[in-house]
Amino acid sequence: MKNIISALILALVLIGCTSKKNTEIKINRVSFSYSILKGLEPENGITRRDPSDVIKVGDTYYLWYTKTEIAEFGYSGYNASVWYASSKNGKTWEEKGEAIPRGNTGSWDAYSVFTPNILVAKRKYYLFYTGVKPTPGNPDGKFENNSETDITAIGLTVSDSPDGPFVRVSSKPVLEVNDRADYFDSYRIDDACMIYRNNKYYLYYKGRNRKYGEKGPRHTKLGVAIAENPAGPYKKYENNPIIASGHEVMVWPYQGGIMALLSSHGSEGKTLQYAEDGLNFKKITSFGDDYPKAPGSYRVGNFGNASQQEDGISWGISMFYGDKKKNKWPHLFRYEIKLEESKDKSK
């Protein structure tokens, strides 16, 4: 009798595993809509860009972003710092102040800090960011954005509260460019997006190879580094890059795996891609030019454990890149995203 019961249990387990493997996620259509953020409306003379993911703590939403009044290299974030805002409904926001200042003179992030993103873990708030120092040898201590020696790195701050203060965990970055010139991330790494799954912390990022020079952005690829603890150390995945396109990083838990939204850069641009294991991504569907730019998503449940999270996302914060000819500076706005899904269990 015990053998019969054991055999039945084993059969049910195998059927369950087979069913999961035979379930292919399909998205029939993805659509987006947009609205202005009250309290963070467009403001000439001020750049607000590169929004983080949004988290909710108690009854309050929190958002971090790049802010500057300096227009260098267009409306870039290469001379900026990280600010934050809060909201009670995700639509009307109050700017609270600077969250991460530039690093001290001589540090790796002395010139600019930008492109923040947030992770809630172990009752702490980990705020990742990208930093740059002045171009080596520049007589005026400026950042040239010269596509040769102006490398970036990813840093980390931590706080007991979303309102800060955020303190750097180290005087060094948590992730740096590759020393080998032929690697996809030998010149720039940027745009951290954090996922916790299967007791590990996945730091998704974008990388650029130094050999492409000024044409580098169109050759951006995505990689991941993994750690046992939120503060690292992070080890780059041996099979990087995991996606061969995209210029901005937005990933989120979906049906127990990870979904990625790719910008227009590269042969796989303007697509949604899915990986059940968070590593081996495959195209799910395409979308048009109206996709959110440099988006962050509202982290439902603060993305507690991606491997157990079935629901996806419904909204987040995106940006307008700015238009110099029309004197329109970059600003943030809210987007809604809808996925029309079907599941094909016949394969």
C-alpha positions in Angstrom: 0.0 0.0 0.0 2.8 2.4 0.9 4.5 1.7 -2.5 1.2 2.5 -4.3 0.8 5.8 -2.4 4.4 6.8 -3.1 4.0 6.0 -6.8 0.9 8.2 -6.9 2.6 11.1 -5.2 5.6 10.8 -7.6 3.3 10.7 -10.6 1.4 13.9 -9.4 4.7 15.7 -8.9 5.9 14.7 -12.3 2.6 15.8 -13.9 2.9 19.2 -12.1 6.4 19.7 -13.3 5.5 18.7 -16.8 2.5 21.0 -16.8 4.6 24.0 -15.7 7.2 23.3 -18.4 4.5 22.9 -21.0 3.0 26.3 -20.1 4.2 28.9 -22.5 3.5 32.5 -21.7 2.2 34.4 -24.6 1.3 38.1 -24.7 -1.2 39.1 -27.4 -0.8 42.8 -26.9 0.9 45.3 -24.7 -0.4 48.9 -24.4 0.7 52.0 -22.6 -1.0 55.3 -21.4 0.5 58.3 -19.7 -0.3 61.2 -17.3 1.6 64.1 -15.9 2.9 63.8 -12.3 1.3 66.6 -10.2 4.0 68.2 -8.1 6.7 67.2 -10.5 5.4 68.9 -13.6 7.8 69.9 -16.5 10.0 72.8 -15.4 12.3 74.6 -17.8 15.8 75.0 -16.3 15.5 71.8 -14.3 16.2 68.2 -15.5 14.4 65.3 -13.7 15.1 62.0 -15.4 16.1 58.3 -14.9 13.4 57.4 -12.4 13.8 54.5 -10.1 11.3 51.8 -9.4 8.6 52.9 -7.0 8.1 51.3 -3.5 5.3 51.6 -1.0 6.1 51.9 2.7 3.0 52.0 4.9 0.6 54.4 3.0 3.3 56.3 1.2 4.9 55.8 -2.2 8.6 56.6 -2.8 10.5 57.5 -6.0 14.1 58.4 -6.7 15.5 60.1 -9.8 18.4 62.1 -11.3 18.1 65.9 -10.9 20.2 68.8 -12.2 20.0 72.4 -13.4 23.0 71.9 -15.7 22.5 71.1 -19.4 25.7 69.2 -20.4 25.8 66.8 -23.4 22.2 67.7 -24.1 20.1 67.0 -21.1 22.2 64.2 -19.7 22.7 63.2 -16.0 26.4 63.4 -16.2 26.5 66.4 -13.9 23.8 65.7 -11.3 22.8 64.1 -8.0 20.0 61.8 -6.8 16.8 63.3 -5.4 13.5 61.8 -4.2 9.8 62.4 -3.8 6.9 60.8 -2.0 3.2 60.4 -2.7 0.0 59.2 -1.0 -1.6 58.0 -4.2 1.2 57.6 -6.9 -0.2 60.5 -8.9 0.5 63.7 -6.8 4.1 63.9 -5.6 6.1 66.1 -3.2 9.8 66.6 -3.8 11.6 65.9 -0.6 15.2 66.7 -1.3 18.6 65.2 -2.2 19.1 61.6 -1.4 22.6 60.9 -2.7 25.1 63.7 -3.1 28.1 63.6 -5.4 31.1 61.8 -3.9 34.0 63.5 -2.2 36.8 65.0 -4.3 39.0 62.3 -5.7 36.4 59.6 -5.3 35.2 57.4 -8.2 31.8 59.2 -8.1 33.0 62.8 -7.5 31.5 64.4 -10.6 28.0 62.9 -10.9 25.6 60.4 -9.3 22.6 59.3 -11.3 20.2 56.5 -12.4 19.1 55.3 -9.0 17.2 52.2 -8.1 15.8 50.8 -4.9 15.8 47.4 -3.2 14.0 46.6 0.1 15.7 43.8 1.9 16.3 42.7 5.5 14.3 45.7 6.8 16.7 48.1 5.1 16.5 50.3 2.0 19.3 49.7 -0.5 19.6 52.6 -3.0 21.9 51.7 -6.0 23.2 54.4 -8.4 25.7 55.0 -11.2 28.6 57.4 -10.7 31.4 59.0 -12.7 34.5 61.0 -11.8 36.1 63.8 -13.8 37.8 62.6 -17.0 41.4 61.5 -16.2 43.8 64.3 -17.2 41.1 66.9 -17.9 42.8 70.2 -16.8 39.5 71.7 -15.5 38.3 68.6 -13.6 35.4 68.1 -16.0 33.7 65.0 -17.3 34.1 64.9 -21.1 31.9 61.9 -22.0 34.6 61.1 -24.5 33.6 57.5 -25.3 37.1 56.4 -24.5 38.2 56.8 -20.9 35.0 58.1 -19.1 34.0 54.8 -17.5 31.1 54.4 -15.1 30.5 52.2 -12.1 27.6 51.2 -9.9 27.6 52.2 -6.3 25.4 51.4 -3.3 24.0 53.3 -0.3 21.8 52.0 2.5 19.4 53.4 5.1 17.0 52.3 7.8 14.3 54.6 6.3 13.2 55.5 2.8 13.6 59.1 3.9 17.3 58.5 4.6 19.9 59.3 5.4 21.5 57.0 2.8 25.1 56.1 3.6 27.6 54.6 1.1 28.3 51.0 2.0 31.9 51.4 0.7 34.3 53.9 -0.8 34.4 51.6 -3.8 31.7 50.6 -6.3 29.8 47.4 -6.0 30.1 46.7 -9.7 32.7 47.9 -12.2 33.5 47.7 -15.9 35.3 44.7 -17.2 39.1 44.9 -17.6 39.0 43.1 -21.0 38.3 45.5 -23.8 36.5 42.9 -25.9 33.8 42.3 -23.2 30.3 43.8 -23.7 30.7 45.9 -20.4 34.3 47.1 -20.8 33.3 50.8 -21.0 30.1 51.6 -19.3 27.8 49.8 -16.8 24.7 51.5 -15.6 21.0 51.3 -14.7 20.8 48.8 -11.9 17.5 47.0 -11.4 17.3 44.6 -8.5 15.4 41.3 -8.2 15.4 38.9 -5.2 14.6 35.3 -6.1 15.6 31.8 -4.8 17.5 33.4 -1.9 19.8 35.4 -4.2 20.0 39.0 -5.3 20.1 39.6 -9.0 21.5 43.0 -10.1 20.5 43.5 -13.8 22.5 46.2 -15.6 23.3 47.5 -19.0 26.8 47.4 -20.5 28.7 49.1 -23.4 31.9 48.0 -25.1 34.7 50.6 -25.4 35.5 49.5 -29.0 32.3 51.1 -30.3 33.2 54.6 -29.2 30.5 57.2 -29.9 28.3 54.5 -31.5 28.2 52.6 -28.2 24.6 53.3 -27.2 23.2 51.4 -30.1 25.3 48.3 -29.1 24.2 48.3 -25.5 23.5 44.8 -24.0 22.1 43.6 -20.7 23.9 41.6 -18.1 23.4 40.4 -14.5 25.5 40.0 -11.4 24.4 37.8 -8.5 25.0 38.0 -4.7 24.1 36.1 -1.5 23.5 39.4 0.3 22.0 42.7 -0.8 25.3 44.6 -0.2 27.2 42.0 -2.2 29.8 41.0 -3.2 28.2 40.7 -6.7 29.6 38.3 -9.2 28.9 38.7 -12.9 27.1 35.8 -14.5 29.5 33.8 -16.6 27.2 33.7 -19.6 26.7 37.5 -19.9 25.3 39.3 -21.8 21.9 37.7 -21.2 20.1 40.0 -23.7 21.8 41.4 -26.8 19.8 44.6 -27.1 18.1 47.4 -25.0 19.5 50.7 -23.7 17.5 50.9 -20.4 16.9 48.2 -17.8 13.4 47.4 -16.5 12.8 43.9 -15.2 10.0 42.6 -13.0 8.7 39.3 -11.5 6.1 37.6 -13.7 4.5 34.2 -13.4 7.4 33.0 -11.2 10.0 34.2 -13.7 11.4 37.5 -14.9 10.0 39.8 -17.6 12.1 42.5 -19.3 11.1 45.5 -21.3 13.6 46.5 -24.0 14.0 50.0 -25.5 14.5 50.6 -29.2 18.2 49.9 -29.3 19.5 46.8 -31.1 18.0 44.0 -33.1 15.8 42.9 -30.3 14.6 46.4 -29.4 11.0 47.2 -28.6 10.2 43.8 -27.2 9.1 42.1 -24.1 11.3 39.1 -23.1 10.8 36.5 -20.5 13.0 34.1 -18.6 11.7 31.4 -16.3 15.1 31.2 -14.6 15.8 35.0 -14.8 18.8 34.3 -17.1 17.7 32.8 -20.4 15.4 35.3 -22.0 13.2 34.8 -25.0 11.1 37.3 -27.0 7.4 37.2 -26.0 6.0 40.1 -28.1 6.8 43.4 -29.7 5.4 46.9 -29.2 5.5 50.3 -30.9 7.4 53.6 -30.4 5.0 54.7 -27.6 6.8 52.5 -25.0 7.9 54.2 -21.7 11.4 55.7 -21.8 13.9 54.9 -19.1 11.1 53.4 -17.0 10.9 52.2 -13.4 8.0 50.1 -12.3 5.8 50.1 -9.1 7.3 47.2 -7.2 4.2 45.3 -6.0 4.9 44.0 -2.5 8.3 45.5 -3.0 9.1 42.4 -5.1 9.6 40.3 -2.0 10.4 37.0 -3.8 10.2 36.9 -7.5 10.2 33.1 -7.7 6.8 33.1 -5.9 5.3 36.2 -7.4 2.7 35.6 -10.1 1.3 39.1 -10.7 3.2 41.5 -12.9 3.1 45.3 -12.9 0.4 47.8 -13.8 2.2 51.2 -13.6 5.4 53.1 -13.0 7.3 56.3 -13.8 8.9 57.1 -17.1 10.6 60.2 -18.6 10.6 62.6 -21.5 14.2 63.1 -22.8 13.9 66.8 -23.5 14.0 68.8 -26.7 16.7 71.5 -27.0 15.3 73.1 -30.1 12.0 73.7 -28.3 13.6 74.4 -24.9 11.7 71.6 -23.3 13.7 70.1 -20.4 13.5 66.4 -19.4 10.7 65.5 -16.9 9.0 62.6 -15.4 5.5 61.2 -15.9 3.4 58.2 -15.0 2.6 55.4 -17.3 0.1 52.5 -17.1 1.0 49.2 -18.7 -1.5 46.5 -19.7 -0.5 43.0 -20.9 -3.2 41.0 -22.7 -2.0 37.4 -22.0 -2.9 34.0 -23.2 -1.5 30.7 -22.1 -0.8 27.9 -24.5 -0.6 24.6 -22.7 -0.6 22.5 -25.7 3.2 22.3 -26.2 
